[in-house]
Amino acid sequence: MQLDGVTVIMMTMIPILKTPAGELYQTDCFELLSLVEPESVDLAFADPPFNLGKKYRSGIDDDLAAHEYIDWCKEWLDGMVRALKPGGTLMLWNLPKWNLQLGGYLGERLTFRNWIAVDIKYSLPIQGRLYPSHYSLLYFVKGPKPAIFHPDRLPIPCCRHCGGELKDYGGYKDKMNPLGVNISDVWTDIPPVRHAKYKKRDANALSLKLMDRIVSMASDPGSLVLDPFGGSGTTFVAAELTGRRWIGSELHCDDILDRFGSLDGDREHIQQIKANKNTLFTAATIARRAKSGTPLSKNYRINGREPECVCEPDSEQQQQPLFSPS
Ligand SMILES: C[S@@+](CC[C@H](N)C(=O)[O-])C[C@H]1O[C@@H](n2cnc3c(N)ncnc32)[C@H](O)[C@@H]1O
């Protein structure tokens, strides 16, 4: 693969999908990883099968003995580590049970940054156990610090009905960054992929919001993103639509080919995601507050984005500006 004059994959394989930004190979992850140029990748992300005995259309065995599963994961993780540039980021999505062991392995090769808990309920409560409610997203970098790190900032959490802040910032409102609140290592705003419009055929698809956040944090436009377990292609879509280059493998590529057949829905979705981050209040919150006649405190500094008004302001609201200019 020739990208910006850097060969990142030997030309012995033909991609099943090629876009101006990326290449998908219908092959085993080990084959792809063995061909990727060492130290060529800025962000390597993996969302492997979780060894839960699920049926995959690729026909893989998802019911290995625990030690076999861990050994298999270690082998492709070695390939991902090799592919990373110095300062590159590796992110691993899995159940806490597996990431506990895989994190220890990675910690001997890379620098640990965070265990990000992504609050998504994924099974029914289990008798005698705590209700499993988070996935683990392990964040490592090659070398002492990341070459690229620009985490999104998030809007202040507000009531979906009245738009009121769920937390009172008291006398600190004027100190709040107009671009939003610092993101923590607990993510509570990632939806499961349920909406018919965004639900891809593969039952294991991750949310585009999650992948956009990861891609935005650890890569720049033009960076190279690698994902050896393509699934329905969420990583590739996030990369493609934000100007990154990408490379990946998948054993059963139909869902990805289908998805890339028309990216209109994903494009619209990603615009919506972008409009609702790096801002202290979303346009929807501002509109809700305007509608309910409770404008935001003038002490907040708000970036230049104009609220998208959903209603005709009444005369009282017209006298009360939504926010003071910064
Ligand atoms: C959990 S899914 C990934 C979902 C993806 N992150 C998304 O958002 O759509 C894991 C995928 O890995 C694929 N897979 C499993 N073993 C593989 C292997 N050895 N090489 C390449 N792909 C593999 C499966 O077919 C499955 O689609």
The ligand as a Tripos MOL2 file, in Angstrom:
@<TRIPOS>MOLECULE
LIG
   27    29     1     0     0
SMALL
NO_CHARGES

@<TRIPOS>ATOM
      1 C1        -16.3470   -7.7910   17.4650 C.3       1 LIG1
      2 S1        -16.2720   -7.8490   15.7400 S.3       1 LIG1
      3 C2        -15.6300   -6.2460   15.3020 C.3       1 LIG1
      4 C3        -16.7080   -5.2280   15.1430 C.3       1 LIG1
      5 C4        -16.2180   -3.8890   14.6560 C.3       1 LIG1
      6 N1        -15.4090   -3.2220   15.6370 N.3       1 LIG1
      7 C5        -17.3730   -2.9890   14.2500 C.2       1 LIG1
      8 O1        -17.6010   -1.9350   14.8780 O.co2     1 LIG1
      9 O2        -18.1150   -3.3380   13.3520 O.co2     1 LIG1
     10 C6        -14.9120   -8.8990   15.4920 C.3       1 LIG1
     11 C7        -14.6750   -9.2550   14.0350 C.3       1 LIG1
     12 O3        -13.4210   -9.9240   13.9130 O.3       1 LIG1
     13 C8        -13.5160  -10.8270   12.8280 C.3       1 LIG1
     14 N2        -12.4220  -11.8020   13.0000 N.ar      1 LIG1
     15 C9        -12.3690  -12.8090   13.8840 C.ar      1 LIG1
     16 N3        -11.2190  -13.4720   13.7650 N.ar      1 LIG1
     17 C10       -10.5150  -12.8500   12.8070 C.ar      1 LIG1
     18 C11        -9.2310  -13.0640   12.2330 C.ar      1 LIG1
     19 N4         -8.4350  -14.0660   12.6540 N.pl3     1 LIG1
     20 N5         -8.8080  -12.2210   11.2750 N.ar      1 LIG1
     21 C12        -9.5920  -11.2070   10.8370 C.ar      1 LIG1
     22 N6        -10.8340  -10.9650   11.3460 N.ar      1 LIG1
     23 C13       -11.2790  -11.7790   12.3050 C.ar      1 LIG1
     24 C14       -14.9110  -11.4020   12.9470 C.3       1 LIG1
     25 O4        -15.3470  -11.9230   11.7040 O.3       1 LIG1
     26 C15       -15.7170  -10.2010   13.4380 C.3       1 LIG1
     27 O5        -16.3620   -9.5620   12.3620 O.3       1 LIG1
@<TRIPOS>BOND
     1     1     2 1
     2     2     3 1
     3     2    10 1
     4     3     4 1
     5     4     5 1
     6     5     6 1
     7     5     7 1
     8     7     8 2
     9     7     9 1
    10    10    11 1
    11    11    12 1
    12    11    26 1
    13    12    13 1
    14    13    14 1
    15    13    24 1
    16    14    15 ar
    17    14    23 ar
    18    15    16 ar
    19    16    17 ar
    20    17    18 ar
    21    17    23 ar
    22    18    19 1
    23    18    20 ar
    24    20    21 ar
    25    21    22 ar
    26    22    23 ar
    27    24    25 1
    28    24    26 1
    29    26    27 1
@<TRIPOS>SUBSTRUCTURE
     1 LIG1         1 GROUP 0 **** ****
